[in-house]
Amino acid sequence: MHELNPNENPWKSIQELFQIQASQTPNEIAVVDGSLEKTYLELDRDSDALSRAIQAIGVNQNELVAILMESSYDYIHATLGILKSGAAFLPISTDLPDESILAILHDASPRLVLTDWAQTHRVPSTSNIVQLMLGDMVDPRMWGEWHKPNVVQTQSSDLAFATYTSGTTGEPKGVLQTQLSMVTSYKSRYDFQPYEQDERIACNIFFMWEFLRPLLQGATCYVIPDSIIYTPRKLVNFLAANKITEVLLTPSVLQALIASSKGGDLKSRLHLLRTIWLNGEVVTHELINHAKTILPETVRMLNTYSICECHDVANYDTRWISPDRSGPIPVGYPGHGVKVIVIPIGTDGSDSKGTGEIYIGGDGLARGYLGQPKLTQEKCV
């Protein structure tokens, strides 16, 4: 497992870190997607070929390439191929209505949209957006010699991906995440919960954030199908059949999972499960205390607090909670590369005592908002 260091000199990008890992464990299984298994060497080669194809199209460094497809091996290899080309990926959820997808594409103006047969109809052919199915991307080596690098060198300040906020506080906004913010976030998670050598990581929720974590550390990423993640018994069957050791869930999915327990069967069926990350919703003492009675005693439940403007903010081990407390548990302590201060409302910030607004800074912070310099200047003080 390669040691991540966001301050390493020379700088190593996400794609370079993956390349290092692939060279160390070429024959280990990197991704399992149903009956499909791909080694690190195969994923490295697939993403190299896609990188060459993207460069041949003329996509430039720091330009956006959108991904519109369900969670799958193709999604993973597309993301790595985009990053290797020097471009940045723009994940678009297939759960969004067509009008929301078109609004994001219009606002972000990606140079290219990579999709599959199931989603290709959602981008009108009359639009000015270039849409290509992943299977139609042609490796330029098929035409002759290729002299450009498979992996374009990127700096820590270069764009890695853009993601859109949910719009709960207004119109959805595109948030620009740098290479440094991603590496910083993964370093924080590895420090808080290091991987063991035989990890099997199941990924679906926040897929585009989660699948890269195991792939930078030599673990195996198991793709949970979108048709399974929100059906509790099917999810239990998947976790048990694939001997999963770690998974990220929202608290509501965990609640449904433990509610599906039949006669305490989860203790035996999920006996290999070591870690559950909780993210996306408020975690309560009541949920954790209930889960502890249903799940194997060896399961470690970790609360990770994230926002679009910062890949990960804080982590908290639920073993630290008091059993007689109720209501929300703490979000935890700031992760590696994240600085947090609380400024009481109505003050100039010189007094740090009392309840107030949280301000987040450090290497984990995003670059700003896509196409909104005034908002970036206002929020990124």
N, C-alpha and C positions, 0 to 999 in steps of 0.2 A: 504494500500500500504506500503510495507516494505521499510524502509529507507536504501539506499545503502551507505556503507562506506568502500572504498577499504582498509582503514587502521584499520578496525574493529578487535578487539581482543576478542575471538579467530576469526581467519580468516574464512570467509564464501565463498565458491566457487559458481560458477554459478548454479550448480545442487542443492546445499544446499539452495541458495536463492529462487530457484523455489519451492523447497519442503516447505519452510516456507510460500511462497505465496499460495501454494495449500492447506496448512492446514488452512489458514485464509479465503479462499474463495472456499471451496471444491465443492459447488454446482453451482457456477457461470460458465458460458460458457467460456471455454478457447480458443477453436478453432472451426471455422466454415469452412468446406471444401465442398462446394456444399450443398448437402442435409444432409451431416454428421455433427453432432454437438457433441462435447466432452466437458465434464466438467473438471475442474481442478483436481478433484478427479480421474476421469477416465484416464486423461493423466498421472497423477502421478503413477497410478497403472500400466498402459501399459508400461511406461518407466522403472518402477521398474522391471517388468518381463523381459524386454529386457536386462536390466543391469545384471540380474542373468544369463541369457542365454549367454551373451558375456563373463562373468567371467567363466562360466562352460566350454566354449570352450578353455579357457586358455589364453585369451588376457590379457596382463599385463598392469599395470599402465604406462601411457605415451606412449603406443604404438598407432599406427594410425589404425583407422577403417574408410574405405572409404564409402561414400554415393553416389550412382549413381541412382538417381530417380528424377522425376519431382517434382515441388513444390506441397506439399500435406500434409495432416495430418500425413501420414506415415513418411514423411521426418522429421517432427517435433518430433514425438515420437522416431524415430531412433536417432536423435541428442541427445535428453535428455537421452536416454538409454545408449548411448556411454559415455557421460559425467559422468553419475552416476556410470558406471563400473570402472571409473578411467582412461579410455582410452581417446584419443583425436580424434576428427572427421576430416575427409578429404573430403570436398565437391567437387564433380566433376560435372561440368555442362553437362547436356544432350545435349546442343547445340554444343558441341565440336565434331569435326570429330573423327572417330574411332581411327585413328592413334595418335591423340593428347591424347585421353583417355588412350591408351595403354602406351604412353610415360610417362604420369604422374604416372600411376600404376607401371611402371618399375622403375622410379626414386624414388618414395616415398616408395615403397615396403610395403604397408599396410598389417597388419596381416590378415585383413578380408575386404571383400567388401559386403555391404548390398545394395540390389537392388530390382527390381520388375520385373514382367513379361515383361513389355515394353522395359526394358533395358538389360535383362539378356544375350541376344545374343551378346552384345557388348564386353564382356570379354570372349575370347576363352577358351574353356574347356581344351585346351592343355597347358594353362599357369600354372604357379606354384602358382597363387593367389587363395586363398580360397574365393569362391563367394557363398553367400547364399541369397535367397529371404527372405525378412522380415517376410513373413508369415510362413517360414519354421523354424524360430528360436523357440526352445523349452525351455520353462521355466523349469529349473531343479526341481522345486517344484513338478512337475508332477511325478518325479521319487521317491520322498520321502522327507525327511527333508533337509533343506538348512540352513547352519549355517553362511554363509558369509553375510556381510551387503548389503542392496539394494543400498546404496550410499557409495561409497568408499571415504574416506577422502583424499582430495588433498590440496596441499599447493599453495600459490600464484604464485610460480615460476614453478609449474607444467604446462605441455602442455595442452592447451584446444582444439586447432585446428590448422591445417595447410592449407594454401591456396596458389594457384599458381598465380604469376604475369601474366599479359597479354602477356609479351614478346616483348612489343613495344620498349624496350631499349636493346634487345638481347634475349637470350634464356629464356623461362619461368623458374622462380625460385620458389621453395617452401619456403614459409615464415612461421616461427613457432611462433604462438601467444600463450601467456601464459594466465592462469586464471586471473592474475592481470590486464593484458592489456584489457581483455574483460570487467571486472567489472569496471575498470576506465572509459572506453568508455561509458558504459551505464549510469554511474553516471554523466558524462559530459552532456549527452543528457537530462537526467531527470532534471538536474539543469537548463539547458537552456530553456527547454519547458516541464514543469511538466504535467503529465497526469491528467485529470479530472476523476471523478468516472464512467462515462458512456461511456468511449472511445471504439470505434470500429476501429481497426487498420487494414487496407488492406495491404497485403504484397505479393510481387513477386520479384521485382528488388532487387538484393543483398539479396535474401531471407534468406540465412543462417546467415546473420548479423542482419536482421531486425525482424524476428519472435520472437526472444528471448526477445527483448525489452519490448513488451506489456505483455509477460508472467511472467516477474519478478515484474510486477506492478498491476496485477489483471485485466488487460484489456482483451478484446476479439480480437483474431487474425483471420482475414478473409483471407483465401487463395485465391488470384487472380489466376485463371487458366492460364497456359502458353499460351493457345489459345486465351486469351482475352487481355492480357496486352498491346500488340502492335496494337490493332484494336480500334481506338479512340471511336467510338460510342458504341461498346460493353463494353469498359471500363467505359464510362459514365453511361451506363445502370447498370453495376455492382455496381459502387459507389453509385448511387441513390437508387437502390433496396435494398441494404444492409445498408443504412443510415450511410455510412462510415464517420468518423470524422477526420481521418488522413491517409495519404498515402505518400510513398516515390516514386518519379519519377525521371527519368533523364530529363534534360532540353529539349531534343528532343521529348520525350514522352509528356511533358507538352505542347510543341509547337503544336504537332499534336492534342492534346486534345482540346486546345482552337480554333484551326483552324476548328474543327468539329462543333463548336457552330452554332446552327440554330436559328437565330432571338433572340439571347441573352438568350437561354433556360438554359444555365449552371447556371445562377444566381438563377433560381428557382429550377432546378433539383438537384443542389449540395448545397442547402442552409444549410445542416447540416455539411458540410465539414469545419473543423476549421484550419487544418494544412496540408501544402504540404512541405515535405522535398525534396530538390533538391540535387542530388549527381551524380558523375560519369562523368560530362562534365562541361565545362565553362558556367557559368550563365551570361547573358548580361543584361544591363539596358533595352535594347529594349524589350527583352522577358518579363521582370517583368512589365514594363509599359503597354505592350499590355495585359498581363494576368489580370492586375488590372481592365481593362475595360470590361473583359469577365466574370470573376469569381465573386462570392459573395464578398462584401466588408469585410466580417468577416474572410475571409481566410487569414491565416498568412503563407507566403512563406519564408522558411528558407533554406539558402545555407549551406550545411555541406561538408567540404573538408576532404576526406579520402585518404589514400594510403595503399597498402597492408602491408607495414611495420609498420603501426600505425592504429589501428582500426578506430579512428576518430582523426583529427588534430584540426580543427577549425570550428566554427559556426558563421553564420551571418544572422541577421534579415533584410530582404529586405525592411522593412519599413524605414530603416535608409538611403536608397539611395536618391540621389538628382534627381528630375524628369528631370532636364535638362542635365544630363550626358549621355554618350554613351559608348559602349564597355563593357568589362568585369566588373562585380562588385567585390568588395573585397571578399576574401575567409573567412574573419572573424577573430575572436580572438581565441587564443589557448584555448582548452577545459580543463576541470579538469584533472590534472595529466599529462599534456603535456607541455613541455618546448620547446620554439622555439628561435633560434638565427639566425641572418643573418651575414654571413662572406663574406665581399667583395672579389671578385675573385682576386687572386694574392697576397693576404695578409696572415699574420699569425693568423688573427683573433683578434688581439689586438685592431683594429679599427673597431667599429661597425657601422660606418656611410656609407651610399651609398648603391648601388644595389649590390646584391651578391647572394650566394647560401644559401638556407634554411637548417639548421640542426635541427633535431627534437630529443628530448630526453624525459625522464620522465617515469612514470609508464605505460603509454599507448603504449610504444615502444615494438615491437616484440623481441623475444629472439635472432633471427638470421635466417640464411638460412639453409634449410634442406640439410644435407650432404655436405655443402660447408663451412668448417671452415675458409679457407683463405678469401673468400668473406665476411663472417661475420666479421672477424677481420679488413678487409679493410673498410667496410661500417659502422660498429658499433664502432666508435672511442671513 
